């Protein structure tokens, strides 16, 4: 593979911060294919990073090479839409775009068993019902009782859901109602002007609602989501922080996301 170029010079080492800024300026100034390729090569390790994180919870028949292939489309989309002058970090924006591209492709092939989707709906409904009744997040015991499951059955269901990658925080963010427009975590820090005045307002409002919802979660759930989505720690690293196993962190993450999804679904059903 030829080395990426910066201007008319062949790159043999990683570009410095100043050179990287020049690459962005050159690309956004004229969008030359050569400069675009240089940016793709430089940031391509992000795709492998995201694919590796997502692959942990997926069945063995889902190849990581396929995830990387799906993620490359997200990286290219991020490079095309990123606006450096807004002062946001590209890596944060790109990671969400890459993850969204991979999840979109996985959803499109619809390989998740119906039984697992049914459990997701049951848990979300139970969360919504219990919160409406008690005006606080339910405990695991209360959730299991509402579902008429044992504690072990609840944990097994959470593990099963996590294994098929259905519970991702990115998936609960949506704006536009019937317009069907989706918003990822990366979109909430991106240039909202591309969505128009109303879209910008909705994204800002969604970001605020999400922050409030996360802050309202039990402490351990809040820590897991913060460390995973905002500090980019792996589930294994979070386990070491909390002193629990990686599988337990996976269950807490899944439960937290389903909890938030039930809250957002409830808000969607409330009359305006």
SULUR-V61615 format. One record per residue. RES is the residue in one letter. SS is DSSP state (helix for helix, strand for strand, loop for the rest). PSI is psi in degrees with one decimal (none if undefined). OMEGA is omega in degrees with one decimal (NA if undefined). Layout:
res: (RES RES)
ss: (SS SS)
psi: (PSI PSI)
omega: (OMEGA OMEGA)
This chain:
res: (X X X X X X X X X X X X X X X X X X X X X X X X X X X X X X X X X X X X X X X X X X X X X X X X X X X X X X X X X X X X X X X X X X X X X X X X X X X X X X X X X X X X X X X X X X X X X X X X X X X X X X X X X X X X X X X X X X X X X X X X X X X X X X X X X X X X X X X X X X X X X X X X X X X X X X X X X X X X X X X X X X X X X X X X X X X X X X X X X X X X X X X X X X X X X X X X X X X X X X X X X X X X X X X X X X X X X X X X X X X X X X X X X X X X X X X X X X X X X X X X X X X X X X X X X X X X X X X X X X X X X X X X X X X X X X X X)
ss: (loop loop loop loop strand strand loop loop strand strand loop loop loop loop loop loop helix helix helix helix helix helix helix helix helix helix helix helix helix helix loop loop helix helix helix helix helix helix helix helix helix helix helix loop helix helix helix helix helix helix helix helix helix helix helix loop loop loop loop loop loop loop loop helix helix helix helix helix helix helix helix helix helix helix helix helix helix helix helix helix helix loop loop helix helix helix loop loop loop helix helix helix helix helix helix helix helix helix helix helix helix helix helix helix helix helix helix helix helix loop loop loop loop helix helix helix helix helix helix helix helix helix helix helix helix helix helix helix helix helix helix helix helix helix loop loop loop loop loop helix helix helix helix helix helix helix helix loop loop loop helix helix helix helix helix helix helix helix helix helix helix helix helix loop loop loop loop loop helix helix helix helix loop strand loop loop helix helix helix loop loop strand loop loop loop loop helix helix helix loop loop helix helix helix helix helix helix helix helix helix helix helix helix helix helix helix helix helix helix helix helix helix helix helix helix loop loop loop helix helix helix helix helix helix helix helix helix helix helix helix loop loop loop loop helix helix helix helix helix helix helix helix loop loop loop helix helix helix helix helix helix helix helix helix helix helix helix helix helix helix helix helix helix helix helix helix helix helix helix loop loop loop)
psi: (130.6 148.5 142.9 149.0 149.1 110.4 -127.5 5.5 140.8 128.5 128.3 -10.3 169.8 137.9 147.4 171.7 -41.6 -42.8 -35.6 -41.0 -38.4 -37.5 -46.8 -43.6 -42.2 -42.4 -46.7 -23.3 -31.2 -6.5 47.6 140.5 -35.2 -46.2 -39.8 -44.0 -38.5 -40.0 -40.0 -45.4 -43.4 -40.5 -1.3 -30.5 -23.6 -36.0 -44.6 -38.3 -49.5 -44.1 -39.6 -40.2 -42.4 -33.7 -24.5 -38.8 10.2 156.2 158.0 -23.1 -7.1 111.4 137.9 -31.9 -35.9 -40.8 -40.7 -42.0 -44.4 -40.8 -28.8 -34.3 -37.5 -39.0 -46.2 -41.7 -40.6 -42.5 -41.4 -34.7 -11.5 141.0 98.6 -31.6 -15.3 -9.3 5.9 154.6 127.3 -41.5 -41.9 -43.8 -45.2 -39.5 -42.2 -40.4 -42.2 -46.7 -41.8 -39.5 -40.2 -46.3 -38.2 -43.6 -41.1 -40.4 -35.0 -30.3 -9.6 60.0 2.2 129.0 145.9 -33.8 -36.0 -42.9 -36.7 -41.4 -37.9 -47.9 -40.4 -45.5 -42.5 -42.4 -39.1 -41.6 -49.1 -43.1 -44.3 -37.8 -38.0 -33.8 -45.1 -12.6 36.8 162.7 134.6 154.4 167.7 -38.1 -43.2 -39.2 -45.5 -41.0 -44.4 -37.5 -10.0 37.8 159.5 167.1 -40.2 -39.6 -37.6 -46.9 -37.4 -40.2 -42.5 -40.0 -43.1 -41.9 -42.5 -32.6 -22.2 8.6 25.5 -25.5 96.9 134.7 -33.2 -31.3 -13.2 -9.5 124.4 143.3 163.8 -6.1 -118.2 -13.8 -18.7 19.7 134.6 151.6 129.4 173.5 -37.3 -35.9 -30.3 -14.3 0.9 -174.3 105.7 -10.9 -22.6 -14.8 -0.1 169.6 -45.1 -41.6 -39.9 -42.2 -44.7 -39.8 -43.7 -43.5 -42.1 -42.5 -42.8 -42.5 -39.5 -44.3 -43.2 -41.7 -42.4 -42.3 -23.7 -2.0 159.8 151.4 -44.3 -39.4 -42.2 -41.5 -44.7 -46.8 -40.8 -46.6 -35.6 -48.1 -29.2 -27.0 -7.3 33.3 152.3 165.1 -36.1 -42.6 -39.8 -38.2 -40.5 -37.7 -43.1 -12.0 32.2 171.8 160.8 -38.1 -34.5 -40.1 -40.3 -41.9 -43.4 -42.1 -47.5 -46.5 -41.5 -44.7 -41.8 -37.4 -47.9 -39.4 -37.9 -36.7 -45.5 -36.0 -40.0 -41.0 -38.1 -31.1 -15.6 140.1 140.8 none)
omega: (179.4 178.8 177.6 -176.4 171.3 -172.8 178.9 -177.4 176.3 -179.3 173.9 177.8 177.7 178.8 174.3 179.1 179.7 179.4 178.8 175.7 178.1 176.6 179.9 179.8 179.9 -177.5 -178.4 178.6 -177.7 177.8 179.7 -179.9 -178.4 -179.6 177.5 178.5 179.6 178.3 178.7 179.8 -177.4 -174.7 -177.5 176.3 176.8 -179.0 178.9 178.8 -178.7 179.7 179.3 178.4 -179.3 -176.3 -177.4 -176.1 -175.8 178.1 -175.9 -178.4 175.0 -175.6 178.4 177.8 177.2 178.7 178.8 179.0 178.3 -175.8 179.9 177.4 177.3 178.7 179.9 177.9 179.7 179.4 -178.7 -172.3 -176.3 178.3 -175.0 -174.8 179.8 172.9 177.7 179.4 -176.2 -176.1 -179.2 178.9 -175.3 -178.7 179.6 177.5 -179.9 179.5 179.8 179.2 179.8 -179.8 177.6 -179.2 178.5 178.1 -176.4 179.6 169.6 -177.3 -176.6 179.6 -179.6 -178.9 179.8 177.4 179.2 179.0 177.0 -179.0 179.8 -178.4 179.7 179.2 179.9 176.9 -177.5 -178.4 -177.1 178.2 177.8 -178.0 -172.2 -178.3 176.5 176.4 179.5 174.4 176.7 -178.9 178.8 179.9 179.9 179.9 179.1 -179.2 -175.1 176.0 170.0 177.7 179.7 179.7 178.1 -179.3 177.3 179.0 179.0 178.1 180.0 179.1 -179.6 -177.6 179.3 171.8 -177.9 -174.5 175.3 -175.8 179.9 -171.2 -176.4 -176.5 177.9 173.9 170.4 175.3 -175.6 179.7 175.4 180.0 179.0 -179.0 176.8 175.8 179.4 178.9 -176.6 175.8 -178.8 -177.6 -178.2 -178.8 -179.7 -179.3 -176.2 -176.8 -178.6 178.4 178.9 178.8 -177.9 179.3 178.2 179.5 179.3 179.0 180.0 179.2 179.7 179.6 179.0 -178.8 179.0 179.6 179.9 179.8 171.4 -170.3 -176.3 178.0 179.7 -180.0 -178.7 -179.1 -179.5 -178.4 -176.6 -172.9 -175.4 177.4 176.8 172.8 174.5 178.5 178.7 178.6 178.5 177.4 178.6 178.5 -175.8 -178.8 177.9 -179.2 177.6 -179.5 177.9 176.6 179.3 178.3 -179.8 179.3 -178.8 179.6 -178.7 -177.8 177.9 177.3 179.8 179.2 179.2 178.4 -178.9 177.1 179.1 178.8 179.2 -177.3 -179.7 178.5 -179.1 NA)
